[in-house]
Each structure stands twice: as structure tokens, then as C-alpha cells.
Amino acid sequence: MKIAIIPNENKQDYIENTSLVCARLLSLGHHIVLPQKLRMGISFDESEYADTRDIFRECDMIIAVGGDGTIMHKAKAAAQFGKPVLGINAGRLGYLAGLEMSELDELKYLCTDHFKTEKRMMLRVALENGKSFHAVNDCVVYRGASGRMADFVITAEGHRVIKCRADGIIAATPTGSTGYSLSAGGPIIDPSTECIMITPICAHSLSSRPVLFGADTRLIITIPESSSENGVLTIDGETIAPVERMSGVSIERSDKFAYIMRKSNISFYKTLQSKLNI
């Protein structure tokens, strides 16, 4: 199998961890491809180096070595080519990871039913200027830098369903329900479910609650003209663009899916128990 290994290069021990993964996979007879920029730091005679975009196109699967952010962003890139991603946790929580660094011996079962591939819903987020993006976890329209709350209006299929004053609004996938949305009081959703969740952040209201919408609902988040603040759009933790008053951010189901590999004997609920100490 042709496998790409892409680490989080901001981790202090990424060369050591990536080398361990490479050595294990090469010993099992797999063909390894690494990002071109790692050529000077990691050298195996049997390995190949390629540009990042070529890696996602040409390899059978991707192994992301890092934390949840690394796994999430590699899964999003791999989704453009329908390729699965196995995360090996070299971060803190590792909620999306299929293996820990201490479990590299289990890579020998990579081509067996020891592993399963989960198809995860993603979001398509579009701005009024025509630019669009994809989200594995969530998109957030957040208040401006002044620190004052902003007004938000959310419409579903053209009908106003939420109006509130808050620090921001999170639109999350079921995969993202255990991320920022959970911190803001949103529910945990089984990732096999398909829906879009709206969670206000620190809403100035006694009645503001998270709301679940059907996966095929088209939502628009707008900061009305009456608001004293503009906003900022972030997607999967990355700042994307400013959001001006009276401009809408459109959110709907993406036509792409993230494919996350996990051990077959580890259920979503077992992961909840071990990672979130439930």
C-alpha cells in the first residue's frame, strides 16, 4: 500500500515520531511517501518525497502524526480526493486519532478489519464574495476585536429562527460537537448522525439554546445593521475573513466527506469515556 505520512512540524519531536512511524511501515512492506520539505530531516532509502497536493492525489491513504488539529486539517485536504486518514496522536487529547504513538505495533493490522473507516459529514461555508470553504468540525462567526458583543440573526431556508446578542455563533458538524461547541454548552452528537448544530457563544439571554437542523438545511448567519460590531469568520480554528454587517455567511452540507480511520473495537462511546473522562 502507498501511504503518505504527514506530521505536525510545530511539534518538538515530530522528526523522531515520524521516523518511528516510517520505520514500522517500511518493515511491513508498505511504500512510504513524505512531504518534500522533510527530505533534509528524515531520510530512508526506501521512502519517496512529493509535493503536498501530489501526496493526497497519489497515495492510497494518509497517516497524520500530531494532535486533533493536524488530523482534522489533513482529513479535510484528503476529502478532496476521497482518501482515508489515520491519525496517530502526538498531541494532547487526540480525540480523532486512531492510534497512540505507543500503539505503532498495531500498524501490522492496517490492511485488515482491525481498522474501520468512518464517513464524516462536512460543511460548506460560503461568503457573499463567492469564496467557499469546507469544515470538518465547525465554522464560527465571532464578534470583532473590540470585545463588545454583537447581534446575530440566523435564518433557515429563508425563515428567521434565531436572533440573539452574543460573543459569536458556532455552526458545527456531529464530529465538531465534541470541540468548541461542547465548551459553549452544546450537546454531544454521535458522528454517524447527520445534522448541523447552531450553538450561541455566551448569549445575553436566559432562553438561548443550541438548535439542531437537518443535514440538508441551508443556514445563513448575518450580523444585522443594528449591531455595533462587525465580525470574524473562523473555520476549524483558522481565521478566514472579516464579516461585515449585513453580509451573510451561508452554511450547508458539503458534497465532500472526511474519511477517518479508527480501530474497529473502539466505539464512539468508548472514546468519549477515555478521552473526556465521562
PASE-409691 format. One record per residue (C-alpha): residue number from 1; residue in one letter; chain; x, y, z. Coordinates in steps of 0.25 Angstrom, whole numbers, plus 5000, padded with zeros to 4 digits. Example, Ala and Ser with C-alpha at 12.3 -4.5 7.8 and 13.67 -1.06 7.14 Angstrom:
PASE-409691
  num  residuo  cadena    c1    c2    c3
    1        a       A  5049  4982  5031
    2        s       A  5055  4996  5029
end
This chain:
PASE-409691
  num  residuo  cadena    c1    c2    c3
    1        m       A  5000  5000  5000
    2        k       A  5005  5014  4997
    3        i       A  5004  5022  5010
    4        a       A  5007  5037  5012
    5        i       A  5012  5041  5026
    6        i       A  5010  5056  5029
    7        p       A  5014  5061  5043
    8        n       A  5011  5074  5050
    9        e       A  5024  5081  5048
   10        n       A  5021  5090  5060
   11        k       A  5023  5078  5070
   12        q       A  5037  5078  5076
   13        d       A  5038  5063  5074
   14        y       A  5032  5062  5060
   15        i       A  5044  5056  5053
   16        e       A  5046  5045  5064
   17        n       A  5031  5042  5063
   18        t       A  5030  5042  5048
   19        s       A  5043  5033  5047
   20        l       A  5037  5023  5056
   21        v       A  5024  5022  5048
   22        c       A  5032  5021  5035
   23        a       A  5042  5010  5040
   24        r       A  5030  5002  5045
   25        l       A  5022  5003  5032
   26        l       A  5035  5000  5023
   27        s       A  5037  4988  5032
   28        l       A  5023  4983  5028
   29        g       A  5026  4985  5013
   30        h       A  5018  4998  5010
   31        h       A  5022  5009  5001
   32        i       A  5024  5022  5008
   33        v       A  5023  5036  5003
   34        l       A  5027  5048  5011
   35        p       A  5025  5063  5009
   36        q       A  5037  5069  5000
   37        k       A  5041  5078  5011
   38        l       A  5044  5067  5021
   39        r       A  5055  5062  5011
   40        m       A  5066  5068  5020
   41        g       A  5061  5063  5033
   42        i       A  5056  5049  5030
   43        s       A  5064  5040  5021
   44        f       A  5060  5026  5018
   45        d       A  5066  5019  5005
   46        e       A  5052  5013  5002
   47        s       A  5044  5025  5004
   48        e       A  5039  5035  4993
   49        y       A  5037  5050  4995
   50        a       A  5026  5058  4988
   51        d       A  5019  5072  4988
   52        t       A  5007  5072  4997
   53        r       A  4996  5073  4987
   54        d       A  5002  5061  4979
   55        i       A  5003  5053  4992
   56        f       A  4988  5054  4994
   57        r       A  4985  5050  4980
   58        e       A  4995  5039  4978
   59        c       A  4994  5031  4992
   60        d       A  4984  5021  4996
   61        m       A  4983  5027  5010
   62        i       A  4989  5037  5019
   63        i       A  4995  5036  5033
   64        a       A  4995  5049  5041
   65        v       A  5004  5050  5052
   66        g       A  5000  5060  5062
   67        g       A  4988  5065  5070
   68        d       A  4974  5067  5067
   69        g       A  4977  5080  5059
   70        t       A  4987  5072  5050
   71        i       A  4977  5061  5048
   72        m       A  4965  5070  5045
   73        h       A  4973  5078  5034
   74        k       A  4979  5066  5027
   75        a       A  4965  5059  5027
   76        k       A  4959  5072  5020
   77        a       A  4970  5072  5010
   78        a       A  4969  5057  5007
   79        a       A  4954  5059  5006
   80        q       A  4956  5066  4993
   81        f       A  4961  5052  4987
   82        g       A  4953  5043  4995
   83        k       A  4965  5037  5003
   84        p       A  4964  5032  5017
   85        v       A  4973  5038  5028
   86        l       A  4978  5030  5041
   87        g       A  4982  5039  5052
   88        i       A  4994  5036  5061
   89        n       A  4993  5044  5073
   90        a       A  5005  5052  5077
   91        g       A  4997  5063  5083
   92        r       A  4989  5065  5095
   93        l       A  4975  5060  5094
   94        g       A  4975  5052  5081
   95        y       A  4960  5051  5080
   96        l       A  4961  5048  5065
   97        a       A  4973  5039  5066
   98        g       A  4972  5024  5063
   99        l       A  4985  5021  5070
  100        e       A  4994  5026  5080
  101        m       A  5009  5026  5078
  102        s       A  5011  5015  5088
  103        e       A  5002  5006  5079
  104        l       A  5010  5006  5066
  105        d       A  5011  4991  5066
  106        e       A  4996  4991  5062
  107        l       A  5000  4996  5049
  108        k       A  5002  4982  5044
  109        y       A  4987  4980  5044
  110        l       A  4986  4993  5035
  111        c       A  4980  4984  5023
  112        t       A  4971  4976  5032
  113        d       A  4957  4978  5038
  114        h       A  4964  4982  5051
  115        f       A  4962  4996  5045
  116        k       A  4949  5003  5040
  117        t       A  4947  5015  5032
  118        e       A  4937  5025  5037
  119        k       A  4930  5034  5027
  120        r       A  4928  5048  5034
  121        m       A  4919  5059  5029
  122        m       A  4926  5073  5026
  123        l       A  4920  5087  5024
  124        r       A  4922  5096  5012
  125        v       A  4923  5111  5017
  126        a       A  4921  5122  5006
  127        l       A  4923  5137  5007
  128        e       A  4916  5147  4999
  129        n       A  4928  5150  4990
  130        g       A  4927  5135  4985
  131        k       A  4938  5129  4993
  132        s       A  4935  5116  4999
  133        f       A  4942  5107  5009
  134        h       A  4940  5093  5015
  135        a       A  4939  5090  5030
  136        v       A  4941  5077  5037
  137        n       A  4938  5082  5051
  138        d       A  4931  5095  5051
  139        c       A  4931  5110  5046
  140        v       A  4929  5121  5056
  141        v       A  4925  5135  5053
  142        y       A  4931  5143  5065
  143        r       A  4930  5157  5070
  144        g       A  4940  5167  5066
  145        a       A  4953  5171  5073
  146        s       A  4947  5182  5082
  147        g       A  4942  5171  5092
  148        r       A  4927  5176  5091
  149        m       A  4916  5166  5088
  150        a       A  4910  5166  5074
  151        d       A  4896  5164  5069
  152        f       A  4893  5151  5061
  153        v       A  4882  5146  5052
  154        i       A  4881  5132  5047
  155        t       A  4871  5128  5036
  156        a       A  4868  5114  5031
  157        e       A  4863  5113  5017
  158        g       A  4859  5127  5017
  159        h       A  4852  5128  5031
  160        r       A  4858  5134  5043
  161        v       A  4860  5124  5054
  162        i       A  4870  5131  5064
  163        k       A  4872  5145  5068
  164        c       A  4882  5148  5079
  165        r       A  4893  5156  5085
  166        a       A  4905  5148  5087
  167        d       A  4920  5147  5086
  168        g       A  4918  5138  5074
  169        i       A  4911  5127  5067
  170        i       A  4916  5113  5065
  171        a       A  4911  5104  5053
  172        a       A  4916  5090  5056
  173        t       A  4916  5076  5050
  174        p       A  4914  5064  5059
  175        t       A  4929  5062  5058
  176        g       A  4931  5076  5063
  177        s       A  4920  5074  5074
  178        t       A  4932  5070  5084
  179        g       A  4940  5082  5081
  180        y       A  4937  5097  5083
  181        s       A  4922  5095  5083
  182        l       A  4923  5086  5095
  183        s       A  4931  5096  5102
  184        a       A  4920  5106  5099
  185        g       A  4909  5097  5105
  186        g       A  4905  5089  5092
  187        p       A  4901  5074  5093
  188        i       A  4910  5063  5089
  189        i       A  4905  5056  5076
  190        d       A  4908  5043  5070
  191        p       A  4917  5045  5058
  192        s       A  4909  5035  5050
  193        t       A  4897  5045  5051
  194        e       A  4896  5055  5040
  195        c       A  4891  5069  5044
  196        i       A  4896  5083  5046
  197        m       A  4897  5089  5060
  198        i       A  4896  5104  5064
  199        t       A  4902  5108  5077
  200        p       A  4902  5122  5082
  201        i       A  4914  5126  5090
  202        c       A  4911  5134  5103
  203        a       A  4898  5139  5098
  204        h       A  4892  5150  5107
  205        s       A  4879  5143  5108
  206        l       A  4872  5133  5118
  207        s       A  4866  5125  5107
  208        s       A  4877  5124  5097
  209        r       A  4880  5109  5094
  210        p       A  4887  5101  5083
  211        v       A  4878  5096  5072
  212        l       A  4879  5084  5063
  213        f       A  4876  5085  5048
  214        g       A  4874  5075  5037
  215        a       A  4887  5072  5029
  216        d       A  4880  5077  5017
  217        t       A  4876  5091  5023
  218        r       A  4883  5103  5017
  219        l       A  4886  5113  5028
  220        i       A  4891  5128  5027
  221        i       A  4897  5135  5039
  222        t       A  4896  5150  5038
  223        i       A  4901  5162  5047
  224        p       A  4890  5172  5045
  225        e       A  4892  5187  5042
  226        s       A  4887  5190  5057
  227        s       A  4899  5183  5063
  228        s       A  4910  5191  5068
  229        e       A  4921  5181  5063
  230        n       A  4926  5174  5051
  231        g       A  4930  5160  5052
  232        v       A  4941  5150  5048
  233        l       A  4939  5136  5042
  234        t       A  4948  5125  5046
  235        i       A  4947  5110  5040
  236        d       A  4953  5099  5048
  237        g       A  4961  5108  5057
  238        e       A  4967  5117  5046
  239        t       A  4963  5131  5043
  240        i       A  4957  5132  5029
  241        a       A  4952  5146  5027
  242        p       A  4945  5158  5033
  243        v       A  4929  5158  5033
  244        e       A  4923  5172  5031
  245        r       A  4910  5176  5036
  246        m       A  4898  5172  5027
  247        s       A  4907  5162  5020
  248        g       A  4903  5147  5021
  249        v       A  4911  5134  5023
  250        s       A  4904  5123  5017
  251        i       A  4905  5109  5023
  252        e       A  4901  5095  5017
  253        r       A  4905  5081  5016
  254        s       A  4917  5079  5007
  255        d       A  4917  5069  4996
  256        k       A  4931  5064  5001
  257        f       A  4932  5055  5013
  258        a       A  4944  5053  5023
  259        y       A  4949  5038  5024
  260        i       A  4954  5036  5038
  261        m       A  4961  5022  5041
  262        r       A  4959  5016  5055
  263        k       A  4961  5003  5062
  264        s       A  4948  4994  5059
  265        n       A  4947  4990  5074
  266        i       A  4947  5005  5079
  267        s       A  4933  5011  5078
  268        f       A  4930  5026  5079
  269        y       A  4925  5024  5093
  270        k       A  4937  5017  5098
  271        t       A  4945  5029  5092
  272        l       A  4936  5038  5100
  273        q       A  4939  5031  5112
  274        s       A  4954  5030  5111
  275        k       A  4957  5044  5105
  276        l       A  4947  5053  5112
  277        n       A  4947  5045  5125
  278        i       A  4932  5042  5125
end
